[in-house]
């Protein structure tokens, strides 16, 4: 981030499924996202709009995120976002989130993500490992592994192991200001999702493989 002037960014993303907290949120199809953000020093303001491709679902998020450098190799970010959803049901929520990242090893980056939702009155924790590898000056491949734990954030019936997700991200730097990335991921349901599925009499597989493409422009 620049110290003397703000950095603006616009992003467009598409996923063939809308997966969050290990769950597929849409009955059919995927979702398209548009993101706008402004960064000044360590503060980022953002607005996100999502629209499903095959069903009636629209989501708006807006918030702030601030990053602190606790140590030369440790970053802490704190943030808030308002979530508004329009679909079969109209819902909204306030989310407070934080992340702690260790950057001491270039090829192995561990992160702890925490999200608290006021309406759900619960929180969600994700432990992740990312391993970025620079193939050349423009292309970076990053395999990753995520383990999610739910505490009444996604379901009220069970507190504990929620899902495991792993995948591969590929980032290509087209120009100094333009990047394109692709993602292939697999999410595997654990006890929290399985218990919720039994309660709701859900039929079919709870595991999902999904892909996505992301284009980002900064100026």
Buried (B, 14 or more C-beta within 10 A) or exposed (E): EEEEEBBEBEBEBBBBBBBEBBBBBBEEBBBBBEBBBEBBEBBBBBBBBBEBBEBEBEBBBBBEBBBEEEEEEEBBBBBBBEBBBBBEEEEEBEBBBBBBBBBEEEEEBBBBBBBBBEEBEBBBBBEBBBBBEEEEEEEBEBEBEBBBBBBBBBBEEBBEBBBBBBBBBBBBBEEEEEBEBEBEBEBEBBBBBBBBBEEEEEEEEBBBEBBBEBBBBBE
